[in-house]
Amino acid sequence: MKKNKGITLIALVVTIVVLLILAGVSISMLAGDNGIIRQSQRAKEETKIGEEKEQVKLSYSAVIAGNNGQGVTRKQLEDELKKYDDRITVEEDGNNFKVTFPSSNVYTIDKNGKVEEAEKSDVSISLTIKGTKVENPPIPSGFVHVGGSINEGYVISDAQEDENKDVDSDDLKGNQFVWVPVEKDQKITAKVTSKEDITSIVITDPYGDNIKEENNVGKSYNEEIEPTINGEYKIKVTTSKGEASKTLEVYSLYAQNFWTTYEMFFKELEEAAKAENMTVEEFWTQYRAEYGIEMSLEECFNMSNSQYKTKYKETENYETNVNKNGGFYIGRYEAGDSSVSQNRVLNNKGTGTLVIQKNKFVYNYISQTDALSKAKEYATSVTTNATSSLLTGSAWDRTLGWIYETGNKTIEEIVVDSKSWGNYSDDTFSNTTELIKTGQFEQTKANNIYDLAGNVEEWTTEGCYNARFCRGGNGFEKSGFWPACGRSELSSVVMPNNVNSPGFRVALYLQD
């Protein structure tokens, strides 16, 4: 008789069941509540929590030591923690401080330095900003593309023979501009999901004002918000189990930058206090007494905050066209004067042709009124679908934001000290306390734009009443005193004196 060597149906079923049981056990060991993956995640989370709690303790102790044991303010603790991560926020919570990390972990610390992890709400938060990118920058009539991509600096020229030459060619003939991209129709999207009912959601702008507030929204939330200024936006979600929050740094708008205005004043105040080995509060008390100032530090904060909420007046509104075209063009170089054979010529308004080219002497000692007139005249003879002007404050801020966004310069190099890429009296490369020619040093280049930091302070259209603001610092000042984001207020109609040496830079705004 032949033996049946095949597996029986019953044996097959039993084998499959056993394999499924073994597979289930393996999956449970890996992914169950006590599985290897989950235990690894818990260990990672616990390590992160330990590191963050230790950082809160260290920062609190550093501030206490700096104040000679005389207590800690919310701002002092936040500033110290921002040295570790500039996205950390600190709020007052009764007699304690509540510290929120980018991880959404929240800790409380009392006046004795005891740190505890705040009760967590099981909430997922997403806060993003997005618009429509222009992949191929529009080129004004009369101009050609020289070279460079959007991210590294897309360069155009008003000389036809410059078409498709290398951006670093020594044979470029025309006036050159660089495209600064601005995404169209940008919106901040806030998405929240929670296992518990959400009792409240509050979204604040960079000034700390509530721009959206909702109560009892259920277990999910999805909202689009119109951002108005560059800076930090924050969402705070409250449920029965506690609070969760998230922040978003915005630097992509054609709008005034919060961090180059309001925060800069108080950064300078802190530096002045540090130089005198004082706390900010002590320095302000002494300053008030010396100059007869009645405002408290808190009142000064509130006044400055309110003052910067009003947009600086700009001679023309280019925002609509910038949004429609997805960007604008900025002069690759500071405005040069073809009639000048040396720098620092007092009261020289310039009689020659305006040039935006390498290795030229810059306009200096020019009034804002004359600078604006020359900038506006430029486009009338070279193009039919773009206008030219001085940079607006928003254009200056967006250019710096784009340079930061592309990773070309750090926030410290833009906001705190710009000597690594600007001609200043204490820079690291020029070995001069005088002005330099346009594009004279490669160190001053960022995304194919030269001399945004230092050299001549550059007139813009922003300002108020009869005053206008120069941006970017100059070659006779120290870089920490006037970094790339800095501004100086001068009369728009009076010729600057020998202490100031304003020049300017031309911007191109495409029309419909």
Buried (B, 14 or more C-beta within 10 A) or exposed (E): EEEEEEEEEEEEEEEEEEEEEEEEEEEEEEEBEEBEEEEEEEEEEEEEBEEBBEBBBEBBEBBBEBBEEEEBBBBBBBBBBBEBEBBBBBBEBEEBBBBBBEBBBBBBBBEEEEBEEBEBBEBBBEBEBEBEEBEEBBBBEBBBBBBBEBEBBBBBBBBEEBBEBEBBEEEBBBBBBBBBBBBBEBBBBBBBBBEBEBBBBBBBBBBEEEBBEBEEBEEEBEBEBEBBBBBBBBBBBBBEBBBBBBBBBBBBBBBBBBBBBBBBBBBEBBEBBEEEEBBBBBBBBEBBEEEEEEEEBEEBBEEBBEEBBEBBBBBEEBBEBBBEBBBBBBBBBBBBBBEBEEBBBEEBBBEEEBBBBBEBBBBBBBBBBBBBEBBBEBBEEBBEEBBBBBBBBBBBBBBBBBBBBBEBBEBEBBBBBBBBBBBBBEBEBBEBEBBBBBBBBEBBBBBBBBBBBBBBBBBBBBBEEEBBBBBBBBBBBBBBBBBBBBBBEBBBEEBBEEEBBBBBBBBBBBEE
